[in-house]
Amino acid sequence: MSIQPTKPEMKELDIEVTIERVLKGDRQAFVHIVEAFQQQIFMYCWRLQNQRQDAEDAVQEIMVKAYQKLETYKPETSFSAWLYKMAYHHCLNTKRSMI
């Protein structure tokens, strides 16, 4: 996987609109979320895992989880905080499984 340069961060309103589109069946709309957050999540995972390949794999897995669990996201919280929390737990669980 090649991490692409990130697009300018989506505004919360744009994120909410995009999430609504995804939840209504527009699967392609999720691409905008991935493009907006993949670089930031990659850097975060790289710091947590200390391996580029592990971080790249983690980003893919986290984005799949985010898509699958999108209906659990609560709009009254920050989407980026929700995504970073998911990334943190994913990386932590990955490290635990390596021990």
C-alpha positions in Angstrom: 0.0 0.0 0.0 1.3 3.4 -0.9 0.1 6.2 1.5 -1.0 9.1 -0.7 -0.6 12.7 0.3 -3.5 13.7 2.4 -6.2 16.1 1.2 -7.0 19.1 3.4 -8.8 18.0 6.5 -12.5 17.8 6.1 -14.6 20.1 8.2 -16.9 18.5 10.7 -20.0 19.5 8.7 -18.5 17.9 5.6 -17.7 14.7 7.5 -21.2 14.5 8.9 -22.7 14.9 5.4 -20.4 12.3 4.0 -21.2 9.9 6.8 -24.9 10.3 6.1 -24.3 9.6 2.4 -22.4 6.4 3.3 -25.1 5.3 5.8 -27.7 5.8 3.1 -25.8 3.4 0.8 -23.3 5.6 -1.1 -20.3 3.4 -0.5 -18.1 5.5 -2.8 -18.5 8.5 -0.4 -16.3 6.8 2.1 -13.4 7.3 -0.2 -13.5 11.0 0.8 -13.1 10.1 4.5 -10.2 7.7 3.7 -8.5 10.4 1.6 -8.9 13.0 4.3 -7.6 10.8 7.2 -5.3 8.1 5.9 -2.1 10.0 6.1 -2.8 11.2 9.7 -3.8 7.7 10.8 -0.7 6.3 9.1 1.6 8.6 11.0 -0.1 7.9 14.3 0.1 4.1 13.7 3.7 4.4 12.7 4.5 6.1 16.0 2.7 3.4 17.9 4.1 0.4 16.0 7.5 1.6 14.9 7.3 -0.3 11.6 6.3 1.3 8.3 4.7 -1.9 6.9 2.8 -2.6 10.1 1.5 1.0 10.0 0.4 0.7 6.4 -1.4 -2.6 7.1 -3.0 -1.0 10.2 -4.4 1.9 8.2 -6.1 -0.5 5.7 -7.6 -2.5 8.6 -8.7 0.5 10.5 -10.4 2.1 7.5 -12.3 -1.2 6.9 -13.3 -1.3 10.6 -14.4 2.3 10.4 -16.6 1.6 7.4 -18.1 -1.5 9.0 -18.8 0.3 12.3 -19.8 3.6 10.9 -23.3 3.2 12.2 -21.9 3.2 15.8 -20.4 6.7 15.4 -22.3 9.3 17.4 -22.4 12.7 15.7 -22.1 14.6 19.0 -18.5 13.4 19.3 -15.6 14.3 17.0 -15.2 11.9 14.1 -11.5 12.2 14.1 -11.4 11.4 17.9 -13.6 8.3 17.1 -11.2 7.2 14.3 -8.1 7.8 16.4 -9.5 5.8 19.3 -10.2 3.0 16.8 -6.6 3.3 15.6 -5.2 3.3 19.1 -7.1 0.1 20.1 -6.2 -1.6 16.8 -2.5 -0.9 17.2 -2.5 -1.9 20.9 -4.3 -5.2 20.1 -1.8 -5.9 17.3 1.1 -5.3 19.7 -0.5 -7.6 22.3 -0.9 -10.4 19.8 2.8 -10.2 18.9 3.8 -10.9 22.5 
